[in-house]
Amino acid sequence: MANGNDGNGLREVLVTFKSCLDDKQEVLMDPYLTGWKGLVRFLNTMGAIFSFISKDAVAKIQIMEDFRSSEAKENYVTLQSMVDFELANGLVDLKKPGDHPASGCRTILRLHRALHWLQLFLEGLQTGNADSKTSVLCTDSYNASLANYHPWIIRKAATVAFYALPTRDAFLENMKVGTGEEAVEMLGEALPSISNVYEVTQALYTQHNLLDLP
């Protein structure tokens, strides 16, 4: 079994998301942020192509870690407690950003959208075949998720950058979890955990009408 220093440790990253949900099906903030840090490391091994996503994720992770070390940290133990706390105290920027400090709800929403893109992309890699073009898988996943929230100039730059992605086989080898077949097997085991975290978060934000925060 690879350890955290072996390759990019993607296996451990994905396993981290298994520990995100507690017995009440609430999303625990600390393992969620730990999982995201690992995803950033993975993205960075793929070169500058994903830097526009990883840099933004790093900034968002830092904001949430600041909340977790603040005087209000007990309110940020789970995503559910964060939403309840921020809504009850008028801390969610429902209109436009800039009116007051960054909220946890808005910050997590940005990570949530990026997680959806990564989930779709990794699922595409898992279910594809040797002829699958990584650039197409990545572009399709991006267009079905993050692209909806990016201005045209970023969408254009991202789509062009994706054309530089290596082949599916090379990408799977890049994951440093063994052969391509072993990488596909690992994705099959781990992706349901990311999917579960995504679905619980999506339901929470839908319930509170938070999916379209500016």
C-alpha positions as a printed Julia matrix, in Angstrom:
214×3 Matrix{Float64}:
   0.0    0.0     0.0
   1.32   3.42   -0.92
   1.87   5.91    1.82
   1.21   9.64    1.8
   4.67  10.38    0.4
   4.52   7.82   -2.38
   3.7    9.48   -5.68
   0.78  11.81   -5.25
  -1.01   9.56   -2.75
  -4.28   9.8    -4.67
  -5.51   6.58   -3.09
  -5.17   8.09    0.38
  -6.78  11.31   -0.78
  -9.85   9.52   -2.05
 -10.01   7.33    1.06
 -10.04  10.52    3.16
 -13.43  11.34    1.7
 -14.73   8.07    3.17
 -14.18   9.56    6.63
 -16.03  12.78    5.8
 -19.5   11.53    6.68
 -20.34  10.85   10.32
 -23.05   8.48   11.55
 -25.66  11.23   11.11
 -24.62  11.64    7.46
 -23.22  15.08    8.2
 -20.07  16.24    6.41
 -17.14  16.69    8.79
 -15.17  19.82    7.9
 -11.64  18.71    8.85
 -11.48  15.52    6.73
 -13.23  17.4     3.92
 -10.47  20.02    3.89
  -7.78  17.33    4.26
  -9.23  15.53    1.26
  -9.21  18.75   -0.73
  -5.56  19.44    0.15
  -4.74  16.04   -1.29
  -6.74  16.76   -4.43
  -4.75  19.98   -4.85
  -1.49  18.02   -4.59
  -2.81  15.61   -7.21
  -3.84  18.45   -9.53
  -0.43  20.04   -9.16
   1.29  16.82  -10.31
  -0.6   17.21  -13.58
   1.2   20.46  -14.36
   0.0   23.99  -14.86
  -3.12  22.89  -16.72
  -5.18  22.71  -13.54
  -3.53  25.6   -11.7
  -6.51  27.91  -12.22
  -8.58  25.43  -10.21
  -5.96  24.37   -7.66
  -4.93  27.95   -6.8
  -8.54  28.9    -6.15
  -9.05  25.76   -4.06
  -5.98  26.6    -1.94
  -7.4   30.06   -1.21
 -10.78  28.58   -0.25
  -9.2   25.91    1.97
  -7.28  28.63    3.82
 -10.47  30.62    4.44
 -12.15  27.54    5.92
  -9.13  26.68    8.08
  -9.26  30.21    9.42
 -12.89  29.62   10.41
 -11.89  26.32   12.03
  -9.27  28.09   14.18
 -11.43  31.12   15.03
 -13.43  31.74   18.2
 -16.46  30.41   16.33
 -14.69  27.15   15.39
 -17.22  24.89   17.12
 -19.84  26.11   14.64
 -17.69  24.86   11.76
 -17.24  21.23   12.81
 -19.66  20.05   10.09
 -21.07  21.66    6.95
 -24.51  21.34    8.53
 -23.55  23.23   11.69
 -21.83  25.88    9.54
 -24.96  26.46    7.45
 -27.19  26.67   10.53
 -24.81  29.07   12.3
 -24.21  31.39    9.36
 -27.87  31.59    8.32
 -29.02  32.19   11.91
 -26.5   35.02   12.31
 -26.95  36.71    8.93
 -23.41  35.82    7.81
 -24.26  34.42    4.38
 -23.66  36.79    1.47
 -27.0   36.2    -0.28
 -26.74  39.24   -2.53
 -23.35  40.1    -3.92
 -19.9   39.31   -2.52
 -18.06  42.21   -0.98
 -20.91  43.46    1.17
 -19.4   41.63    4.13
 -16.56  39.16    4.81
 -16.4   35.82    3.01
 -18.86  33.31    4.41
 -18.16  29.64    4.92
 -21.28  28.8     2.91
 -20.07  30.66   -0.16
 -16.5   29.36    0.21
 -17.59  25.72    0.49
 -19.94  26.18   -2.47
 -16.92  27.0    -4.66
 -15.12  23.86   -3.49
 -18.33  21.86   -3.93
 -18.63  22.9    -7.58
 -14.98  22.04   -8.24
 -15.45  18.68   -6.51
 -18.28  17.9    -8.92
 -16.0   18.54  -11.87
 -13.28  16.29  -10.42
 -15.82  13.59   -9.63
 -17.17  13.63  -13.2
 -13.67  13.67  -14.69
 -12.4   10.77  -12.56
 -15.59   8.81  -13.31
 -14.94   9.39  -17.0
 -11.4    8.08  -16.63
 -12.66   5.05  -14.75
 -15.39   4.06  -17.2
 -13.54   5.03  -20.39
 -11.41   2.81  -22.59
  -7.99   2.98  -24.21
  -9.41   5.13  -27.02
 -10.98   7.67  -24.67
  -9.43  11.1   -25.08
  -8.55  12.61  -21.71
  -9.01  16.1   -23.15
 -12.57  15.27  -24.17
 -13.37  13.63  -20.81
 -12.02  16.67  -18.97
 -13.78  19.2   -21.22
 -17.12  17.38  -21.0
 -16.83  17.2   -17.2
 -15.89  20.88  -17.01
 -18.76  21.93  -19.26
 -21.21  19.93  -17.11
 -20.05  21.59  -13.89
 -17.57  24.42  -13.32
 -17.9   26.09  -16.71
 -21.36  27.33  -15.77
 -19.8   29.58  -13.11
 -16.73  30.85  -14.98
 -16.55  33.87  -17.28
 -16.01  33.2   -20.98
 -12.29  34.04  -20.95
 -11.57  31.43  -18.26
 -13.75  28.85  -19.99
 -11.87  29.4   -23.24
  -8.44  29.19  -21.58
  -9.42  26.04  -19.67
 -10.74  24.28  -22.75
  -7.56  25.07  -24.69
  -5.4   23.88  -21.79
  -7.24  20.56  -21.57
  -6.06  19.7   -25.09
  -2.55  19.32  -23.66
  -3.58  16.51  -21.32
  -1.79  13.18  -21.77
  -3.53  10.03  -22.98
  -5.86   8.16  -20.65
  -3.23   5.43  -20.07
  -0.56   8.01  -19.23
  -2.95   9.84  -16.94
  -3.8    6.64  -15.06
  -0.09   5.86  -14.67
   0.42   9.4   -13.37
  -1.84   8.52  -10.44
   1.02   6.39   -9.06
  -1.24   3.64   -7.78
   0.15   0.82   -9.91
  -0.93  -0.27  -13.35
  -3.71   1.38  -15.32
  -6.01  -1.47  -14.32
  -5.17  -0.95  -10.65
  -5.83   2.78  -10.99
  -9.24   2.07  -12.51
 -10.0   -0.4    -9.71
  -8.96   2.16   -7.08
 -11.2    4.8    -8.67
 -14.1    2.35   -8.63
 -13.61   1.8    -4.9
 -13.06   5.43   -3.95
 -15.37   7.47   -6.17
 -18.58   6.46   -4.34
 -17.17   8.22   -1.24
 -16.66  11.49   -3.14
 -20.08  11.05   -4.73
 -21.72  10.57   -1.32
 -20.07  13.71    0.09
 -21.11  15.65   -3.0
 -24.74  14.45   -2.81
 -25.11  15.22    0.92
 -23.67  18.72    0.36
 -25.87  19.27   -2.69
 -28.98  18.29   -0.7
 -27.99  20.58    2.18
 -27.46  23.58   -0.1
 -30.67  22.84   -2.02
 -32.64  22.68    1.23
 -31.44  26.15    2.23
 -31.51  27.7    -1.27
 -27.77  28.29   -1.24
 -26.74  26.78   -4.58
 -26.72  30.11   -6.41
 -24.81  32.26   -3.94
 -22.97  34.99   -5.86
